[in-house]
């Protein structure tokens, strides 16, 4: 599965950004689709994930501010990020889990929140 992410950029604190990721190249059903992020000097962490069954999970730090959505027909996953904070600054990666637990990662897109 190949993933192509788009969106991201720079925004002031309190602003909003949207990320999108399209999955292609697989005939298997995609189970989970999600977003992770990695800030400088830190480990990659889960931001939000949504399963094929419609379950969603968010990191505590983004609950109420970020919304993950998925379009199964288009194999896309999006992340709407509102009320951004400086600590949201990171490289964001989309991820999918598909056939027998296999996983693929997108190329990463930068999000910078700074005044």
Secondary structure as GFF3:
##gff-version 3
##sequence-region A 1 115
A	DSSP	beta_strand	2	7	.	.	.	ID=ss1
A	DSSP	beta_strand	9	11	.	.	.	ID=ss2
A	DSSP	beta_strand	17	24	.	.	.	ID=ss3
A	DSSP	beta_strand	32	38	.	.	.	ID=ss4
A	DSSP	beta_strand	45	50	.	.	.	ID=ss5
A	DSSP	beta_strand	56	58	.	.	.	ID=ss6
A	DSSP	beta_strand	66	71	.	.	.	ID=ss7
A	DSSP	beta_strand	76	81	.	.	.	ID=ss8
A	DSSP	three_ten_helix	86	88	.	.	.	ID=ss9
A	DSSP	beta_strand	90	97	.	.	.	ID=ss10
A	DSSP	three_ten_helix	99	101	.	.	.	ID=ss11
A	DSSP	beta_strand	103	105	.	.	.	ID=ss12
A	DSSP	beta_strand	109	113	.	.	.	ID=ss13
###
